[in-house]
Amino acid sequence: MSFLSPISTSLSPNTENDDIRLSFKLLFQPWKFKKGVAVRQLEEEFKKYLKVKYSFSFNSGRSGLMAILDALDIKKCDDEILLQAFTCNAAVNPILERGAKPIFVDIDDTLNLDPEDLKKKITSRSKAVIIQHTFGWPAEGIEEILEIVKRNNLYLIEDCAHSLGARYKGKPCGTFGDIAFFSFGRDKIISSVFGGIVVTNNEKLAERIKKFQEKIDYNSNLWIFQQLLHPVLMNYLILPAYKLNEYLGKVFLVAFHKLLILSKSVYKKEKRGKIPKYFPKKFPNSLAILALNQFRKLEKFNKHRRKIADFYEKELKNTDFILPFNKHIKDRIPVFMRYSILTNFNTNEILIEARKRKIFLNDGWRKKPIVPPDTDLEKIEYVLGSCPKVEKVAEKILNLPTHINISEKRAKRIVNFLKNYGN
């Protein structure tokens, strides 16, 4: 048991050998760290893929959202932005940073924003709605939400951090609203450790986003070095250490964070409703090189995710676990950044037992309506009880990994554990 390979949902999961070699090579090419042709190449490839007029890269999805709120001229105190509660603090903090007010909306059965609750929470101060496409599942109420925002003269922002490649009625997620942003975080559909892109067909918004992008600077070379080092250390040292002993793997990971050798995916300030100094910044050339390499494997990645999701559905459909995404919904092509299940068992106990078998399912999307779970809800302005379905789901959800390093054999290990636990 002690020499089983670890199965992880979020420890740099997307990287293949070519990605790791590329990161290692770039560590020794500091002249490529900040400026180069890769950023423009990535922006152009995104435009072609999504068939949009404009795209602008940033060092993260939250930096992209900060640019969007600036372009929409969101003002302090008076303006409200509506978004679903089952989300990350990285989607809330840019709203707070503007001095605007986040209004949290409950979710539907696909873990996306509920149009009925949205209607109830729109006021005269509402300016924009953010829809999320949670875990790569296109929001079920897109058309209804479009009607609602149009009727109330609101902007529609698409949060596509989970959904690169997902489609609804043949159109890709990210092309329904006024503007959208994508993330290339370490556990997203494609990964460059940090990174993101904003897309739009609106010329006026594009001009404002471009001005925002031009006036911000790059992160330091040290910050860029941290990100390039992440896939190398994770795959060559930390994950092998987890294979030997979970405690040893954690010691390495915590030590590298404390010594600032590696950065965390969410900074401590963000859990208290603040934006750290690392955002907003330009997308550095070296990370754009990593993102390009992954983007060119997008269809391969998403085909694999759907295959693993189909396997989970087939194996778990007659068990006590509840499958929110187990039915085919016409005209939707999801990408399954995670395959989510709900359970009436104690999720803490499941995670503890799974870890004993080197199955690390704790990706942070549980227990709290805003993640990570140690986020200060008061600072993030979430009121407990305001989104009851979100709070219920957060207690019951488990996310199963679907990334390129989850073979069917590894997925079978997860399924066998869950079935045995259920019995």
Secondary structure, DSSP 8 states (H G I E B T S, - for coil): -TTS--EESSSSTT--HHHHHHHHHHHT-GGGSS-SSHHHHHHHHHHHHHT-SEEEEESSHHHHHHHHHHHTT--TTT-EEEEESSEEHHHHHHHHHTT-EEEEE-B-TTSSB-HHHHHHH--TTEEEEEE--GGG---TTHHHHHHHHHHTT-EEEEE-TT-TT-EETTEETTSSSSEEEEE--TTSSS--SS-EEEEES-HHHHHHHHHHHHHS----HHHHHHHHHHHHHIIIIIHHHHHH-HHHHHHHHHHHHHTTSS--SS-GGGGGT---TT-S----HHHHHHHHHHHTTHHHHHHHHHHHHHHHHHHHTTSSSB-TT-S--TTEE---SEEEEE-SS-HHHHHHHHHHTTEE---S-SSSSEESTTS-TTTTT--TTSSHHHHHHHHHEEEEE-STT--HHHHHHHHHHHHHHH-
